[in-house]
Amino acid sequence: TLINVNDYYIDGVLSYGLYNGHIYNNREKISRVKADSFDLSIEFGKRFDLVNSLEIEPQVQLISRNLYINKVVDDNDLSVDINNQHPIIGRAGFKLSYLVPGTESWKPYFRADVINDFSNSKNVKIEGVSFKTGKNGGKFNTVIGASGMLSPDLSLYGELSSYQRINGFGFDGQDFNIGIRYSF
């Protein structure tokens, strides 16, 4: 993270993800899906002090995701190849945070974002026949969370997110994220 004197910042993250989940139909679990991802994220924002230890922080972010999905064979021996996905995702929103009195860094926060996938529709193969999928649309994201420093080099954060589709295909849902950040 690079922060300048006027509280502008730019944050870059390179990450690896490992996915392991199940696919269900209306009645039962029918398959398991596994995937790996490599992501690059660049975020830009600026903090503005409000009143009584409140801060507002407009943010924009661009994410390049490379998702490598293993081929799936369901319980009916149907072969499904989702293919590798390479979406470019944009996010714009704001974060409203409050510095807890008596601490130097502990901040609960609320965040609201609009997220859009700028990628084109993908191809999926089922038993060797190619189908074009719908294009993921936008979604609205609301987040509650908290972050703070455990030491000058170690910080902790946690958040609960809720996603709601705005248009097009996509996902509604929630996720929980916790992490530890070490600065060196």
Secondary structure, 3 states (H helix, E strand, C coil): CEECCCCEEEEEEEEEEEEEEEEECCCCEEEEEEEEEEEEEEEEEECEECCCCEEEEEEEEEEEEEEEECCEECCCCCEEECCCECCEEEEEEEEEEECCCCCCCCEEEEEEEEEEECCCCCEEEECCEEEECCCECEEEEEEEEEEEECCCCEEEEEEEEEEEECCCECCCEEEEEEEEEECC
